[in-house]
Amino acid sequence: MSFLAILFALLLEQARPLGEGNLVHQGVRGWVRWVLRNLDAGKPQHGWLAWWVAVVLPAALAFAVHWVLVWSLGWIAAAVWSIALLYSTLGFRQFSHHFTDVRDALLAGDEDLARKHLAQWMRIDASALPRSAIVGRVIEHSVLNAHRHVFGVFAWYSLLAGLGFGPSGAVLYRMGEFFARYANRPARPSSEPVSASVQSVATDAWYIMDWLPARITALGFAFVGSFEEAVDSWRQQEAHFPGDNDGVVLAATAGAVNVKLGPADREGPGLTPQTTHLRAVVGLVWRTVVMWMVFLALLSLARLLG
């Protein structure tokens, strides 16, 4: 059922993606904001309490609804529930339009427009970035978004669904990612402050949750890209910058498509980012999706035959 649920969710997301400011994302943002407003008292135990309520409780609810549907209405109803949650938690179209806008501007030779789109997407000052840096930032941000919106969700959903937890893994992963991102967002005068304890808990919990998915994504990129270069780049990243999950994904990407990513002064192999690398990265991501789907299809077939 995992294979069919992911397949239908991806097809549905391609046909009708969730728009910006949709009710699902508004509800998640409101929930996390409410939890922090009521539970963030500044101490470490309060940080962990806020994390469990904000992240684990929605996943537990998804698990409970899954089994209620199985017992009351059958597996078809539970599959529909899984598809609905996967549709809300994974997908390329939640960020791919930003990638397309920057890429089209670069291909048209309008670097100022590309900088404008990049600044709106990443919420940074891109006015002084040269063309190669724009391409590099687009590749880095796109790959990390693909990991968090697609491959990380695949990993957690498949793992917990195989253990009988239904779609709770997808909810747990995406809630953990959003909680960490929300807790560590730049402070604004209009936003409520988040304590250092909550920020530390959110960061530590997210690192633990993303450790295995990041390496699964990196391994997938190595398999469908240039394997030896991806693994070597990954190994160098781990040796020089341990404890960086995002760095592992980016290092594998750099090796897989032979492009230099990260700070300009960082030594390492790879070509200077060019617009041709954007197409290479798109191909890398889609080949990894196909690899995942084939793997899940084979697992499903093995269960049926077993």
Number of C-alpha atoms within 10 A of each C-alpha: 17 22 20 16 20 22 17 17 23 21 13 16 19 15 10 11 16 19 12 11 9 10 11 14 16 11 12 16 15 11 16 20 18 14 16 24 14 9 19 23 16 13 14 17 15 18 23 19 18 25 25 15 16 24 23 19 16 18 24 17 12 23 21 15 18 24 17 14 17 15 12 10 11 13 15 12 16 23 20 16 19 29 22 16 18 27 22 21 23 25 25 17 19 19 17 13 12 17 19 14 16 24 22 14 17 20 12 11 12 12 19 16 16 26 23 18 20 25 16 13 17 13 10 11 12 19 13 10 14 12 17 14 19 24 24 24 19 23 26 22 17 21 21 21 18 24 24 24 23 21 25 28 26 26 21 23 25 22 17 16 19 13 9 13 19 26 32 28 26 30 27 23 27 22 24 24 21 20 28 22 15 16 23 17 13 9 11 8 6 6 10 11 15 20 18 16 19 28 20 17 22 25 19 12 17 21 19 12 17 21 16 15 22 25 18 17 29 27 21 25 29 25 18 19 25 18 18 14 21 28 22 16 24 24 16 15 21 16 10 8 12 12 14 13 22 19 21 27 26 27 27 30 34 30 26 28 24 21 21 21 25 16 10 11 6 9 9 15 14 16 13 15 22 16 17 10 18 20 12 16 22 14 15 22 23 13 17 22 19 12 16 18 18 13 13 20 17 13 14 16 12 10 9 8 7 6
